[in-house]
Amino acid sequence: MSASPAHAATTPANGLNSDLQRSPQSPHSDRLLTINEVAEWLGVSKAWVYDHATRKKPFLPCVRLGEITRFRRAEIESFIQEHARSNGSA
């Protein structure tokens, strides 16, 4: 499945799970993402994602369901855009 131009800018070309490459209008776009999926998407370790979702800056927005941590795709995309701008790379 091909990603939309707006979504393609935030999706790596490394064969990431096709569920992460769906357009925002997809029925699966509101599915919460796991730490593993976010780490793969951002190209960082799972430890980095966990650290930034729990206590470090920049804070990575997340949803906590007891001991389970999940992420909303739209919030991760906003995080990417915000930090790309603040670092002068957007």
CNS distance restraints for C-alpha pairs under 8 A (distance, minus, plus):
assign (resid   1 and name CA) (resid  18 and name CA) 7.19 0.50 0.50
assign (resid   1 and name CA) (resid  21 and name CA) 7.50 0.50 0.50
assign (resid   1 and name CA) (resid  22 and name CA) 7.39 0.50 0.50
assign (resid   2 and name CA) (resid  21 and name CA) 7.47 0.50 0.50
assign (resid   2 and name CA) (resid  22 and name CA) 7.85 0.50 0.50
assign (resid   3 and name CA) (resid   7 and name CA) 6.09 0.50 0.50
assign (resid   3 and name CA) (resid   8 and name CA) 5.44 0.50 0.50
assign (resid   3 and name CA) (resid  21 and name CA) 5.65 0.50 0.50
assign (resid   3 and name CA) (resid  22 and name CA) 6.18 0.50 0.50
assign (resid   3 and name CA) (resid  23 and name CA) 6.11 0.50 0.50
assign (resid   4 and name CA) (resid   8 and name CA) 5.83 0.50 0.50
assign (resid   4 and name CA) (resid  23 and name CA) 6.10 0.50 0.50
assign (resid   5 and name CA) (resid   9 and name CA) 6.75 0.50 0.50
assign (resid   6 and name CA) (resid  10 and name CA) 7.80 0.50 0.50
assign (resid   7 and name CA) (resid  11 and name CA) 6.54 0.50 0.50
assign (resid   7 and name CA) (resid  21 and name CA) 7.58 0.50 0.50
assign (resid   7 and name CA) (resid  23 and name CA) 6.78 0.50 0.50
assign (resid   7 and name CA) (resid  24 and name CA) 7.97 0.50 0.50
assign (resid   8 and name CA) (resid  12 and name CA) 7.68 0.50 0.50
assign (resid   8 and name CA) (resid  21 and name CA) 7.73 0.50 0.50
assign (resid  10 and name CA) (resid  77 and name CA) 6.91 0.50 0.50
assign (resid  10 and name CA) (resid  80 and name CA) 7.50 0.50 0.50
assign (resid  11 and name CA) (resid  16 and name CA) 7.81 0.50 0.50
assign (resid  11 and name CA) (resid  20 and name CA) 7.80 0.50 0.50
assign (resid  11 and name CA) (resid  21 and name CA) 6.73 0.50 0.50
assign (resid  11 and name CA) (resid  41 and name CA) 6.43 0.50 0.50
assign (resid  12 and name CA) (resid  16 and name CA) 6.83 0.50 0.50
assign (resid  12 and name CA) (resid  41 and name CA) 6.37 0.50 0.50
assign (resid  12 and name CA) (resid  42 and name CA) 7.83 0.50 0.50
assign (resid  16 and name CA) (resid  20 and name CA) 6.93 0.50 0.50
assign (resid  16 and name CA) (resid  21 and name CA) 7.43 0.50 0.50
assign (resid  16 and name CA) (resid  40 and name CA) 7.19 0.50 0.50
assign (resid  16 and name CA) (resid  41 and name CA) 6.99 0.50 0.50
assign (resid  17 and name CA) (resid  21 and name CA) 7.04 0.50 0.50
assign (resid  17 and name CA) (resid  37 and name CA) 7.94 0.50 0.50
assign (resid  18 and name CA) (resid  22 and name CA) 6.74 0.50 0.50
assign (resid  19 and name CA) (resid  28 and name CA) 7.26 0.50 0.50
assign (resid  20 and name CA) (resid  37 and name CA) 7.92 0.50 0.50
assign (resid  22 and name CA) (resid  26 and name CA) 6.00 0.50 0.50
assign (resid  22 and name CA) (resid  28 and name CA) 7.51 0.50 0.50
assign (resid  22 and name CA) (resid  29 and name CA) 6.74 0.50 0.50
assign (resid  23 and name CA) (resid  29 and name CA) 6.97 0.50 0.50
assign (resid  24 and name CA) (resid  29 and name CA) 5.37 0.50 0.50
assign (resid  25 and name CA) (resid  29 and name CA) 6.66 0.50 0.50
assign (resid  29 and name CA) (resid  73 and name CA) 7.15 0.50 0.50
assign (resid  30 and name CA) (resid  72 and name CA) 6.98 0.50 0.50
assign (resid  30 and name CA) (resid  73 and name CA) 7.13 0.50 0.50
assign (resid  31 and name CA) (resid  72 and name CA) 7.32 0.50 0.50
assign (resid  31 and name CA) (resid  73 and name CA) 7.89 0.50 0.50
assign (resid  32 and name CA) (resid  70 and name CA) 5.67 0.50 0.50
assign (resid  32 and name CA) (resid  71 and name CA) 5.29 0.50 0.50
assign (resid  32 and name CA) (resid  72 and name CA) 5.24 0.50 0.50
assign (resid  32 and name CA) (resid  73 and name CA) 7.06 0.50 0.50
assign (resid  33 and name CA) (resid  37 and name CA) 6.04 0.50 0.50
assign (resid  33 and name CA) (resid  38 and name CA) 6.60 0.50 0.50
assign (resid  33 and name CA) (resid  70 and name CA) 5.43 0.50 0.50
assign (resid  33 and name CA) (resid  71 and name CA) 4.90 0.50 0.50
assign (resid  33 and name CA) (resid  72 and name CA) 6.33 0.50 0.50
assign (resid  33 and name CA) (resid  73 and name CA) 6.91 0.50 0.50
assign (resid  34 and name CA) (resid  38 and name CA) 6.31 0.50 0.50
assign (resid  34 and name CA) (resid  69 and name CA) 7.08 0.50 0.50
assign (resid  34 and name CA) (resid  70 and name CA) 5.12 0.50 0.50
assign (resid  34 and name CA) (resid  71 and name CA) 6.50 0.50 0.50
assign (resid  35 and name CA) (resid  39 and name CA) 6.03 0.50 0.50
assign (resid  35 and name CA) (resid  46 and name CA) 6.16 0.50 0.50
assign (resid  35 and name CA) (resid  49 and name CA) 6.48 0.50 0.50
assign (resid  35 and name CA) (resid  50 and name CA) 7.01 0.50 0.50
assign (resid  35 and name CA) (resid  69 and name CA) 7.08 0.50 0.50
assign (resid  35 and name CA) (resid  70 and name CA) 6.59 0.50 0.50
assign (resid  35 and name CA) (resid  71 and name CA) 7.62 0.50 0.50
assign (resid  36 and name CA) (resid  40 and name CA) 6.19 0.50 0.50
assign (resid  36 and name CA) (resid  46 and name CA) 6.00 0.50 0.50
assign (resid  37 and name CA) (resid  41 and name CA) 6.07 0.50 0.50
assign (resid  38 and name CA) (resid  42 and name CA) 6.05 0.50 0.50
assign (resid  38 and name CA) (resid  49 and name CA) 7.21 0.50 0.50
assign (resid  38 and name CA) (resid  71 and name CA) 7.66 0.50 0.50
assign (resid  39 and name CA) (resid  43 and name CA) 5.75 0.50 0.50
assign (resid  39 and name CA) (resid  44 and name CA) 5.02 0.50 0.50
assign (resid  39 and name CA) (resid  45 and name CA) 5.56 0.50 0.50
assign (resid  39 and name CA) (resid  46 and name CA) 5.31 0.50 0.50
assign (resid  39 and name CA) (resid  48 and name CA) 7.74 0.50 0.50
assign (resid  39 and name CA) (resid  49 and name CA) 6.06 0.50 0.50
assign (resid  40 and name CA) (resid  44 and name CA) 6.53 0.50 0.50
assign (resid  40 and name CA) (resid  45 and name CA) 7.69 0.50 0.50
assign (resid  44 and name CA) (resid  48 and name CA) 6.40 0.50 0.50
assign (resid  44 and name CA) (resid  49 and name CA) 7.27 0.50 0.50
assign (resid  45 and name CA) (resid  49 and name CA) 6.63 0.50 0.50
assign (resid  46 and name CA) (resid  50 and name CA) 6.19 0.50 0.50
assign (resid  47 and name CA) (resid  51 and name CA) 5.99 0.50 0.50
assign (resid  48 and name CA) (resid  52 and name CA) 6.11 0.50 0.50
assign (resid  49 and name CA) (resid  53 and name CA) 6.02 0.50 0.50
assign (resid  49 and name CA) (resid  60 and name CA) 7.37 0.50 0.50
assign (resid  50 and name CA) (resid  54 and name CA) 6.18 0.50 0.50
assign (resid  51 and name CA) (resid  55 and name CA) 5.88 0.50 0.50
assign (resid  51 and name CA) (resid  56 and name CA) 5.83 0.50 0.50
assign (resid  52 and name CA) (resid  56 and name CA) 4.67 0.50 0.50
assign (resid  52 and name CA) (resid  57 and name CA) 6.20 0.50 0.50
assign (resid  52 and name CA) (resid  58 and name CA) 6.38 0.50 0.50
assign (resid  52 and name CA) (resid  59 and name CA) 5.06 0.50 0.50
assign (resid  52 and name CA) (resid  60 and name CA) 5.23 0.50 0.50
assign (resid  53 and name CA) (resid  59 and name CA) 5.83 0.50 0.50
assign (resid  53 and name CA) (resid  60 and name CA) 4.66 0.50 0.50
assign (resid  53 and name CA) (resid  61 and name CA) 6.13 0.50 0.50
assign (resid  53 and name CA) (resid  62 and name CA) 6.15 0.50 0.50
assign (resid  54 and name CA) (resid  59 and name CA) 7.52 0.50 0.50
assign (resid  54 and name CA) (resid  60 and name CA) 7.95 0.50 0.50
assign (resid  55 and name CA) (resid  59 and name CA) 6.99 0.50 0.50
assign (resid  60 and name CA) (resid  76 and name CA) 7.35 0.50 0.50
assign (resid  60 and name CA) (resid  79 and name CA) 6.95 0.50 0.50
assign (resid  61 and name CA) (resid  71 and name CA) 6.97 0.50 0.50
assign (resid  61 and name CA) (resid  75 and name CA) 6.43 0.50 0.50
assign (resid  61 and name CA) (resid  76 and name CA) 7.15 0.50 0.50
assign (resid  61 and name CA) (resid  79 and name CA) 7.82 0.50 0.50
assign (resid  62 and name CA) (resid  69 and name CA) 6.61 0.50 0.50
assign (resid  62 and name CA) (resid  70 and name CA) 5.76 0.50 0.50
assign (resid  62 and name CA) (resid  71 and name CA) 4.68 0.50 0.50
assign (resid  62 and name CA) (resid  72 and name CA) 6.88 0.50 0.50
assign (resid  63 and name CA) (resid  69 and name CA) 5.81 0.50 0.50
assign (resid  63 and name CA) (resid  70 and name CA) 5.14 0.50 0.50
assign (resid  63 and name CA) (resid  71 and name CA) 5.80 0.50 0.50
assign (resid  63 and name CA) (resid  72 and name CA) 7.56 0.50 0.50
assign (resid  64 and name CA) (resid  68 and name CA) 5.73 0.50 0.50
assign (resid  64 and name CA) (resid  69 and name CA) 4.66 0.50 0.50
assign (resid  64 and name CA) (resid  70 and name CA) 6.35 0.50 0.50
assign (resid  65 and name CA) (resid  69 and name CA) 6.29 0.50 0.50
assign (resid  65 and name CA) (resid  70 and name CA) 7.74 0.50 0.50
assign (resid  71 and name CA) (resid  75 and name CA) 7.40 0.50 0.50
assign (resid  71 and name CA) (resid  76 and name CA) 7.17 0.50 0.50
assign (resid  72 and name CA) (resid  76 and name CA) 6.45 0.50 0.50
assign (resid  73 and name CA) (resid  77 and name CA) 6.21 0.50 0.50
assign (resid  74 and name CA) (resid  78 and name CA) 6.18 0.50 0.50
assign (resid  75 and name CA) (resid  79 and name CA) 6.07 0.50 0.50
assign (resid  76 and name CA) (resid  80 and name CA) 6.23 0.50 0.50
assign (resid  77 and name CA) (resid  81 and name CA) 6.30 0.50 0.50
assign (resid  78 and name CA) (resid  82 and name CA) 5.96 0.50 0.50
assign (resid  79 and name CA) (resid  83 and name CA) 6.11 0.50 0.50
assign (resid  80 and name CA) (resid  84 and name CA) 5.92 0.50 0.50
assign (resid  81 and name CA) (resid  85 and name CA) 6.18 0.50 0.50
assign (resid  81 and name CA) (resid  90 and name CA) 7.39 0.50 0.50
assign (resid  82 and name CA) (resid  86 and name CA) 6.23 0.50 0.50
assign (resid  83 and name CA) (resid  87 and name CA) 6.06 0.50 0.50
assign (resid  84 and name CA) (resid  88 and name CA) 6.23 0.50 0.50
assign (resid  84 and name CA) (resid  89 and name CA) 5.05 0.50 0.50
assign (resid  84 and name CA) (resid  90 and name CA) 5.23 0.50 0.50
assign (resid  85 and name CA) (resid  89 and name CA) 5.88 0.50 0.50
assign (resid  85 and name CA) (resid  90 and name CA) 4.97 0.50 0.50
